[in-house]
Amino acid sequence: MKLKKYIILFSSILLLASTEIKASEECFERTSRAIFKFNMGFDNMILEPIAKGYNKLPEPIKNGTSNFTSNIATLLSIPNHLAQGNFKSAGDATASFLINSTVGIIGLANPAEKMGLKAQKEDVGQTLGSYGVGPGCYFVLPILGPTTARDSIGMIADTFVDPFAHVTWRENELFGASGNQLDYIAVKSTTAVDFRADNEGNFDSLEKNSIDLYASFKSLYLQNRENKINNSSENENDWGNLDN
């Protein structure tokens, strides 16, 4: 069964690589705009109020939560660095995870960064992009937000290569560690709240100043993904991580 899934995934990637559709083009804009409107309603009613409450927490708690989720995200980066042939980055990410998980008390602190180890975030979508796989068309997913054909395939593939997803979402034991899907959802939800809270002012400014909010988010997402694939220094911006 797993072999069949890999074959389907590989075939999808080949199909995607052969397409000439650009990310600026859309598969179904009318549907995406409707989903975007739903997502904005979800943000206004649920995510934004939670993020505002989160911002009122003591700074040590906020920093600890952010460090913890970032440390877990490093696990996905390691195999992707290796797949891209970036062995030094893979070594830095591995060292960062081990140091933060031990000396940093399960990742609540980030001593690795003070030691000069910077764990650059990588995912399968970025890896595919680094090998020349085009983004394909752009569309919006419910709750998960903006994506492209390539990145949506990458998002599924992430659950196969990410050790954290392996022991939680897929509920398999790895080196004595195990979890469940609720753990995976909890960490991903916390990551989303942390990102929303960090960018509260940016979201408000974008909503007030954008003539077409849908187009503004689309432009931001595509630019952010391109910067990540190219490992551009422009990726270091106030918006942090705009990934799903």
Steps between C-alpha positions, in 0.01 A plus 500: 500500500781740587676416172182592314489836676862574405427407137202734491707777657788449256262501203340822624840665527588397145170638377562822686854533365376473142233768529558852371245656733649786700424575865357837400226308317218341700328164481162635613515860618130536576510200734827615657355845568199340668727282715717804579188684620416203722856495636485871581176440687666218693793732577276784619280279717750251641867538415538875551334505848716205610811673364417821687459301822827322428676837465393587854692203645828568681790531256688194637196280429461638148870459424504150643201396289652649185833330567328167562302499174802625301714224645250234392485656152875444474435126472338552159789718386770236557393246233426782256846650545642155427277458193626834369862405561544770767693280742636786711149638550380149586777471759420841647128416521572164664736657754248778566220251568713283730634796699164672536325173589747428780674812630204708385253287698294330223541806282351761733830690481721556198865474612598369154433841346730665753766252393464615139294205381214623285249235394365621166150366437455271199211288376429266209345780293826693525699188415291442188547864406877472544497220239317719252145377556272791415237624745204418278183700547405688815194426715373532856418217741245520784672597828846410360501804275696581180698236315605384154475164325863426587470610862177307558674182381795595719270546798376141464855372451608687816303251709713217359842658556438699817600292806252693717214421261624140489455452877184711535284527188598151380519370859820299450769453762843644422797459736259429784296815436133487410196723491165545328326723248374730775863581590570589137194722471578669833854593395391619154216705651734656753743586220218675312395697809861600570542623140167690509592663829845606380346663193191658652600849388596382153165330448310809616704726271451270202124484552473879526727589208430230242267574213478125431589305815487166315757620244721645776516169688565315176792729415647470851475122500656450156783744573569336835516151346729617221734660755507180704582282199781737400618528863473875455589736784168673423340203673607662826206738527233620742256239372707206620373172356210535257481125432192289561 
